[in-house]
Each structure stands twice: as structure tokens, then as C-alpha cells.
Amino acid sequence: MKRWRSFIRQEPRKLGKGWIIACMILSLVVLSFLKTRFCPVIVNLQGPMKANVKMLMVEDEDTETEMEVKKPICDVSGPRSDVCDIEGDIRVKGNCTTISIPKSKGEWRIRPYPRKGDTVAMARVSKLSLGSLHGDEHQPPPHCTQNHTVPAIIFSVGGFTGNLFHDFTDVLIPLFITSHQFNGQVQFLVTDSKPWWLGKYHLILKQLSKYEVIEIDHDENVHCFPRLIAGTSFHKELGIDPSKSTNGYSMLDFKELLMKSFSLGRGTAVRIGGDQVDYKRPKLLIISRKRSRVFVNERGIVEMSKSLGYDVVVAEANTGTDISKFARLVNSCDVMIGVHGAGLTNMVFLPQGAVLIQVIPLGGLEWLARSSFKEPSIGMKVKYLEYKIQEEESTLIEQYPHDHPVLKDPFSIHKQGWEAMKSVYLEKQNVKPHLGRLRNTLLEALKLLHQSP
């Protein structure tokens, strides 16, 4: 009893403080409950904003209202591309990599080229900075010298452009995905400009935009837009995912645009056999190469193909600036055969139901061949066959001992990196397909032409 009295005498101030704290905590809990029960929820989103999204707000038990919350303008979640979509007072200063955007918290920096995981490619792409218009009196927003009423899309032709495969998979197809929704009412802004590149593909660009491309690297104006998309959307190599594209656009829509661009006359390949009165020989295009992955026995392939009933054309894939002529040649063919390489990108010009035969060099390159051309053929409605080069059909056996890892363990070379793999299997190798085996593949292509597209 004495101890208890002693405790009370010694601790009255501590107990008083404890009761006060406990009461404060209890009050906060009650207030928090009441606020959650009867007051609107406040959502705070950081960063620049884009399109409005409606959210349901509960003000009390009987009343519901809607408030608008805006999405962040920049989507950097994709493995290949970053895309920013801004609406409002947009100002793009020529000869500058800074884009002024409406009031925002923060700044974004992106490189508008869809190969962001590739340090070699992205080192050749200019970085764009997107920041708020509203600075201070020492740095007012730039004054508009040209006002535009249509949206703008800014993209780069740096990276790996100049290679036909990369021109299409990195630039033209993503640009189609991003811009086709505007039906030509969109202004293209290009950075890292290459005038010869714009000239090469100007017929395609004219189908996508009714306006001359602005090369902003060499432009002194301040262009003002109601909306700007910086960067382009990437789905997959040489392909479009309709579930991700506006209005469900697909590779067939892109191919239709190519047909308009180059006045291509054939929508479908020849169908042979059946009860046709006027039999038309199928046309075979052999993609010839001069530096590497050359058909050593090209003449023998031509003669053998003719004996099977093909009309045969041999041509080197276009590497110049006039793409129209080669596009029309490809479109006139029913079967195209070539060794794995950028030249096979010309499959985009083949009519539906045509057959692509990819010759895969020695070196464990099936994965590369599959992602580059086999899988894209599906979306293009092009039938696909492949011919795999065996050891005795490769000129590498003349360069390396029989037991060398280049021949016996290709994946040990792959582990050394892309450059090591490329230098051996793509740059040092020519091929000599066995005519008997290749004959079977060409016969299979004829069977596919018997079927409907």
C-alpha cells in the first residue's frame, strides 16, 4: 500500500501527460474516420498530365460526384519505346532539344527512337527535354513564330537507320502505328535528320502526313501545337499488334498503305493448279548478295528453279535511295528466297499468299531468323518456309579446322557478344545450298501456291 501511494506521488505528471497523448490519438482516429466517411477523397498525382480520366467521388451517404484526374503524359514502361503525349500550349523551339509544355511538376528526357535498350543505337539519337512553360521572369516561355492547328509527332532517324530492316521496324512501322489515327492531319517533326533518308521514304511519309516534314535540328522557328507526341509506339519486330493499336490497325493496313505509296498492283499471289485455263508460271525472286552470305552456286539454283516451272528473277536488294522500282519488282513475284539479312525486309511488298523462303546460315541463328522474318510473316499473310544451312554447305569449313568451336559450338561464340557472332556468322560466311535439298523446299513452295491466300 505504501509502495502504491509512493508511486502515485512520484508519477502524477507522467500520468497526466499520458492521458493527454492518449486523448489526442483517439481524437485523430475519430476525425480520420469521419473524414473518410463523409468527405471527398483527394488524389494527388505527381508529374505532367495528359488526358482526363473520370473518377467517382463519394461526398456523403447520398451524393456521388465525378472528378477528373489526369494521366501522366509520358509512358516509359515499354521495353523498346518511350512515348510522351501532351495536350495544351506546346512550343517546340527549332535547333533546340527542349520542348515547352503546359504547367507541370518535373521534367522528362527521352530519346524518340524505339530501341531504348540498345546503347549503340541510342548513342546516335538526340535527347529531348520536356519541361514546363511557366518558369520565372528571367526565363519566359519562347514566343510562337509558327502556329499549327494539327497535332505533331516528333521522331528520330538516328539509330540504325540506313539499314532496310531498321528503317521499317524502328521507324516506319512505329510511325504508322502512332500517326495513322490522324488520317494525314498531323505534322511530322524529325530530329537527327538525314535528307537522303527522308527522300528515300517520302512517298510513305506523304501517305501518313499531308504536311512537309520539319527538320527541327536546322529550324530557327518556335512551332506551337495543340498536341504533341514525342516518340513512337513499338509493338514487335516488323509487326503491329491490333489489340494495342488505335482502331485495331494491323500489318495488312500498313501493307495497304505501301501499295498506295508505290502504286503496287498485286494484292494476292498467283494461285496455281486447279481448273485454271490460263496457267501462269509462278515468279521466283532470288535475293542476290555481293559481300557476305552469298549464294556460291547461284547459277545452279537458277537453273534448278526453272526446271521446276518457275520464272526466275535474280536481283540485289535495293540499297540506294530509289525504293519504288524494287518494291514493284517484289510485288510482281510469288516466291522470294534469300539468305537471312536486311534484304528479306522486302517481304513487306509481297502480295498476300506469296511465299518467303529464308535461308538460315550456319551458326545457331534460328532465334534471330525467327524473330526477324518468320514471326512477322504471319501478320503480313505471307507463307513462310526456311532452309537451314548445314556444315558442309557453309564456306566457314574452308576457314576453320573441323573441330573448331565456330563449327562445333556456335553458342560459345554467341557468348562473346553480338559483334563476335556477327563478324563470324554474318560477315565471313557464304553459303552453297545442296540443290537436291533446296529443290524439295522450292517444291513445297509450289504446293503452298496451290492453296488460297
C-alpha positions in Angstrom: 0.0 0.0 0.0 2.8 2.3 0.8 4.6 1.5 -2.4 1.3 2.3 -4.4 0.9 5.7 -2.6 4.6 6.4 -3.3 4.1 5.6 -7.0 1.1 7.9 -7.2 3.0 10.7 -5.6 6.0 10.3 -7.8 4.2 9.9 -11.2 1.3 12.3 -11.3 2.9 14.5 -14.0 3.8 11.5 -16.2 0.3 10.0 -15.9 -1.2 13.4 -16.9 0.9 13.6 -20.0 0.0 10.1 -20.9 -3.7 10.8 -20.7 -3.3 13.8 -22.8 -1.4 11.9 -25.5 -4.0 9.1 -25.5 -6.8 11.5 -25.9 -5.1 13.2 -28.8 -4.5 9.9 -30.6 -8.2 8.9 -30.0 -9.3 12.2 -31.4 -7.2 11.8 -34.6 -8.6 8.3 -35.1 -12.2 9.6 -34.8 -11.5 12.6 -37.1 -9.8 10.3 -39.7 -12.8 8.0 -39.6 -15.3 10.9 -40.0 -13.2 12.4 -42.9 -13.1 9.1 -44.7 -16.8 8.5 -44.1 -18.2 11.9 -45.1 -15.5 13.9 -47.1 -14.3 13.6 -50.7 -11.1 11.6 -51.3 -8.2 13.8 -52.6 -5.9 12.1 -55.1 -2.5 13.7 -55.7 -0.7 12.6 -58.9 2.8 13.9 -59.4 4.2 14.9 -62.8 3.0 16.4 -66.1 -0.5 15.5 -67.1 -2.3 14.2 -70.2 -5.8 13.1 -71.0 -8.6 13.3 -68.4 -9.9 10.2 -66.6 -13.1 10.3 -64.6 -13.1 9.1 -61.0 -16.2 8.5 -58.8 -16.1 10.6 -55.6 -18.3 9.9 -52.5 -19.2 13.2 -50.7 -21.7 11.8 -48.3 -24.1 8.8 -48.0 -26.5 10.1 -50.6 -24.4 12.1 -53.1 -21.9 10.9 -55.7 -19.9 13.3 -58.0 -17.2 12.8 -60.6 -13.8 14.5 -60.6 -11.2 14.4 -63.4 -7.8 13.0 -62.7 -5.2 13.2 -65.4 -2.8 10.5 -66.6 1.0 11.1 -66.7 1.9 12.2 -70.2 5.0 10.0 -70.5 4.8 6.2 -70.8 8.2 4.9 -70.2 7.1 1.3 -69.3 7.7 -0.2 -72.7 10.8 -2.3 -73.2 11.6 -0.6 -76.6 10.0 2.8 -76.7 9.2 5.8 -74.5 6.2 7.9 -75.7 5.0 11.3 -74.3 1.6 12.6 -75.3 0.9 16.2 -74.3 -2.1 18.4 -74.9 -2.3 22.2 -74.4 0.1 25.0 -75.2 3.1 23.1 -76.7 6.1 25.1 -78.0 8.9 23.4 -79.9 12.0 25.6 -80.5 13.8 24.7 -83.6 17.6 24.0 -83.4 17.0 23.0 -79.8 16.2 19.9 -77.9 13.9 21.5 -75.4 10.1 21.3 -75.7 8.0 23.7 -73.6 4.8 22.1 -72.3 1.9 23.3 -70.1 2.2 23.8 -66.3 3.7 20.7 -64.8 5.8 19.4 -61.9 9.0 18.0 -63.3 10.8 17.4 -66.5 11.1 14.5 -68.8 14.0 13.4 -71.0 13.5 10.9 -73.8 15.2 9.7 -77.0 12.5 9.4 -79.6 13.7 6.1 -81.2 12.2 2.7 -80.3 15.3 0.8 -79.4 16.0 2.1 -75.9 17.7 -1.0 -74.6 20.4 -0.7 -77.3 23.2 1.6 -76.1 24.9 1.6 -79.6 21.7 2.7 -81.4 20.6 5.2 -78.7 24.0 6.9 -78.7 23.1 8.1 -82.2 19.8 9.6 -81.1 19.3 13.1 -79.7 17.8 13.5 -76.3 14.6 15.6 -75.9 13.8 17.6 -72.8 10.2 18.3 -72.0 9.7 20.9 -69.3 7.1 23.5 -68.1 6.3 26.7 -70.0 5.9 28.6 -66.7 9.4 29.4 -65.4 10.1 32.8 -63.9 10.6 36.4 -65.2 14.2 35.6 -66.1 13.2 32.7 -68.4 9.8 33.3 -70.0 8.4 30.8 -72.5 9.6 31.2 -76.1 7.4 33.3 -78.4 5.5 31.4 -81.1 6.6 32.2 -84.6 4.6 29.5 -86.3 1.2 28.3 -85.1 -0.1 24.9 -86.1 -3.7 23.6 -85.8 -2.9 19.9 -86.1 -1.0 17.6 -83.7 2.7 17.0 -84.1 4.7 13.8 -83.8 8.5 14.1 -83.2 10.7 11.1 -84.1 14.4 10.4 -84.8 16.1 8.9 -87.9 19.3 8.3 -86.0 20.0 4.9 -84.5 20.4 2.2 -87.1 18.6 3.9 -90.0 20.1 3.3 -93.4 19.7 -0.5 -92.9 16.4 -1.5 -94.6 15.3 -3.7 -91.7 15.8 -1.0 -89.2 14.2 1.6 -91.4 11.0 -0.3 -91.3 11.0 -1.9 -87.8 12.4 1.0 -85.9 10.9 4.0 -87.8 8.3 3.5 -90.5 6.1 0.9 -88.8 6.1 2.6 -85.4 5.4 5.9 -87.1 2.4 4.3 -88.8 1.2 2.9 -85.5 1.4 6.4 -83.9 0.2 8.6 -86.8 -2.4 6.6 -88.8 -5.2 7.6 -86.4 -4.9 11.2 -87.7 -5.7 10.4 -91.3 -2.9 12.7 -92.5 -3.8 15.6 -90.3 -0.6 15.5 -88.4 2.7 17.4 -88.6 6.0 15.3 -88.5 9.0 16.8 -86.8 12.2 14.9 -87.3 15.4 15.1 -85.4 18.9 13.6 -86.3 17.7 14.3 -89.8 19.2 12.6 -92.9 17.8 14.4 -96.0 18.6 11.3 -98.2 16.5 9.2 -95.8 13.6 11.5 -96.0 13.9 11.5 -99.8 14.0 7.7 -99.9 10.8 7.2 -98.0 9.0 10.5 -98.9 6.2 8.5 -100.7 5.4 6.7 -97.5 5.6 9.8 -95.4 3.3 11.6 -97.7 0.6 8.9 -97.1 0.9 9.4 -93.4 1.0 13.2 -93.3 -0.4 15.9 -95.6 2.4 18.3 -94.5 6.0 18.7 -95.3 8.3 17.2 -92.7 10.0 19.8 -90.5 13.7 19.1 -89.8 13.8 20.8 -86.4 17.6 20.3 -86.0 18.1 23.1 -88.6 15.0 25.2 -88.0 15.0 28.5 -86.2 11.3 28.9 -85.6 9.3 28.3 -82.5 6.5 25.9 -83.6 3.3 25.9 -81.4 0.9 23.0 -81.4 -2.3 22.0 -79.5 -0.9 18.5 -79.1 2.5 16.8 -79.4 3.5 13.1 -79.3 7.2 12.7 -78.7 8.5 9.2 -79.6 6.7 6.4 -81.5 5.0 3.2 -80.3 6.7 -0.1 -80.9 4.8 -3.4 -80.8 7.1 -6.1 -82.2 9.7 -6.6 -85.0 8.2 -5.8 -88.4 4.8 -6.1 -86.9 1.7 -4.5 -85.4 -0.4 -5.8 -82.6 -4.0 -4.9 -83.5 -5.1 -5.1 -79.8 -2.6 -2.3 -79.0 -3.2 -0.1 -82.0 -5.8 2.7 -82.4 -8.8 1.4 -84.3 -7.3 -2.1 -84.5 -4.8 -1.3 -87.3 -2.7 -4.2 -88.4 0.2 -5.0 -90.7 -2.3 -5.5 -93.5 -3.3 -1.9 -93.1 0.4 -0.9 -93.3 0.8 -3.0 -96.4 -2.2 -1.4 -98.0 -0.5 2.0 -97.3 2.6 0.7 -99.1 0.6 -0.4 -102.1 -0.8 3.2 -102.4 2.6 4.7 -101.8 4.3 2.8 -104.6 1.3 2.0 -106.9 1.7 -1.7 -106.3 -0.7 -3.6 -108.5 -1.0 -7.1 -106.9 -2.9 -7.7 -103.7 -2.6 -11.5 -103.9 -0.1 -14.1 -105.3 -0.9 -16.4 -108.2 -2.8 -19.5 -107.4 -1.6 -22.4 -109.5 -3.3 -25.7 -110.3 -7.0 -26.5 -110.2 -9.1 -25.9 -113.2 -7.4 -22.7 -114.4 -7.4 -22.4 -118.2 -4.7 -19.8 -118.5 -1.9 -21.3 -116.4 0.6 -18.6 -115.2 4.1 -19.7 -114.2 4.9 -18.6 -110.6 7.6 -15.9 -110.4 10.6 -16.6 -108.1 12.8 -13.8 -106.9 16.3 -14.7 -105.7 17.7 -12.0 -103.5 21.4 -11.8 -104.5 24.2 -10.7 -102.2 27.7 -9.5 -103.1 29.7 -9.1 -99.9 28.7 -11.8 -97.4 26.1 -14.6 -97.2 26.5 -15.0 -100.9 24.9 -17.9 -102.8 28.1 -19.5 -104.1 26.1 -21.7 -106.5 23.6 -19.1 -107.6 23.6 -20.1 -111.2 22.8 -23.7 -110.3 19.9 -22.5 -108.1 18.5 -20.5 -111.1 18.6 -23.5 -113.5 17.1 -25.9 -111.0 14.3 -23.5 -110.2 13.5 -23.0 -113.9 13.3 -26.8 -114.2 10.5 -26.8 -111.6 8.4 -24.4 -113.5 9.4 -21.0 -112.1 10.0 -17.8 -113.9 13.2 -16.7 -112.2 14.5 -13.2 -111.5 17.8 -12.5 -109.7 18.2 -9.1 -108.1 20.3 -7.5 -105.4 18.1 -5.9 -102.7 17.8 -2.2 -103.2 20.4 -0.3 -101.1 20.0 3.1 -102.9 17.5 5.9 -102.5 15.0 4.7 -105.1 12.9 2.1 -103.4 10.0 2.3 -105.7 11.4 0.2 -108.5 12.4 -2.7 -106.3 9.1 -2.6 -104.4 7.3 -3.1 -107.7 9.6 -6.0 -108.6 9.0 -7.8 -105.3 5.2 -7.2 -105.6 5.3 -8.9 -109.0 6.7 -12.1 -107.5 5.0 -15.1 -105.9 8.0 -16.6 -104.1 11.1 -14.8 -102.7 14.2 -16.6 -101.4 17.3 -15.1 -99.8 19.8 -15.7 -97.1 19.0 -14.1 -93.7 19.7 -10.4 -93.9 18.1 -6.9 -94.3 17.2 -7.7 -97.9 14.4 -10.0 -96.7 12.6 -7.0 -95.3 11.3 -6.5 -98.8 8.7 -9.1 -97.9 6.6 -6.1 -96.9 6.0 -5.7 -100.7 5.0 -9.3 -101.4 1.3 -9.9 -102.2 -0.8 -11.8 -99.8 -0.4 -15.6 -100.2 3.1 -15.3 -101.5 5.9 -17.5 -100.1 9.0 -16.3 -98.3 11.9 -18.8 -98.1 14.6 -17.8 -95.6 18.0 -19.5 -95.9 19.4 -19.6 -92.4 23.3 -19.6 -92.3 25.3 -21.9 -90.1 25.8 -20.6 -86.5 22.8 -21.2 -84.3 20.9 -18.2 -85.8 17.4 -19.8 -85.8 16.3 -17.4 -83.0 17.3 -14.4 -85.0 15.7 -15.7 -88.2 12.5 -16.5 -86.3 12.1 -13.0 -84.7 13.2 -11.1 -87.7 11.2 -12.7 -90.5 9.4 -15.9 -89.6 7.1 -14.3 -86.9 6.4 -11.1 -88.9 5.3 -13.2 -92.0 2.2 -14.2 -90.1 0.8 -10.7 -89.8 1.6 -9.9 -93.4 -0.3 -13.0 -94.7 2.9 -14.3 -96.3 3.6 -18.0 -96.2 6.9 -19.0 -94.7 9.5 -21.7 -95.4 13.1 -22.0 -94.3 16.2 -23.8 -95.4 18.9 -24.3 -92.8 22.5 -24.4 -94.0 24.4 -27.4 -92.8 28.1 -27.5 -92.1 29.2 -28.8 -95.4 27.1 -26.1 -97.2 29.0 -23.2 -95.4 32.3 -21.7 -96.5 33.3 -21.5 -92.9 34.6 -25.1 -93.2 37.3 -23.6 -95.5 38.3 -21.1 -92.8 38.3 -23.1 -89.6 39.5 -26.6 -88.5 36.9 -29.3 -88.4 36.8 -29.3 -84.6 36.8 -25.5 -84.1 34.1 -24.0 -81.8 32.9 -21.9 -84.7 31.7 -25.1 -86.3 31.1 -27.3 -83.4 29.9 -24.9 -80.6 28.3 -21.8 -82.1 26.9 -20.7 -78.8 30.3 -20.3 -77.3 30.8 -17.6 -80.0 27.4 -16.1 -79.1 28.5 -15.8 -75.5 31.2 -13.4 -76.6 28.6 -10.9 -77.7 26.8 -9.7 -80.8 29.9 -8.3 -82.5 31.8 -11.5 -82.3 28.8 -13.5 -83.5 28.1 -11.1 -86.3 31.7 -11.0 -87.5 31.9 -14.7 -87.9 28.4 -16.0 -89.0 27.1 -12.9 -90.8 30.2 -11.3 -92.3 32.6 -14.1 -93.0 30.2 -16.7 -94.3 28.9 -17.6 -97.8 26.6 -20.5 -98.5 26.2 -23.3 -101.1 22.8 -24.9 -100.6 22.6 -28.6 -101.7 20.5 -28.4 -104.8 18.7 -31.6 -104.0 17.5 -30.4 -100.6 16.7 -26.9 -101.8 14.7 -28.5 -104.7 12.4 -30.0 -102.1 11.9 -26.6 -100.4 11.0 -25.0 -103.7 8.5 -27.8 -104.5 6.9 -27.2 -101.1 6.5 -23.5 -102.0 4.7 -24.6 -105.2 2.3 -26.7 -103.0 1.6 -23.6 -100.9 0.7 -21.6 -104.0 -2.0 -24.2 -104.8 -3.7 -23.1 -101.6 -5.8 -20.0 -101.3 -4.1 -16.9 -99.8 
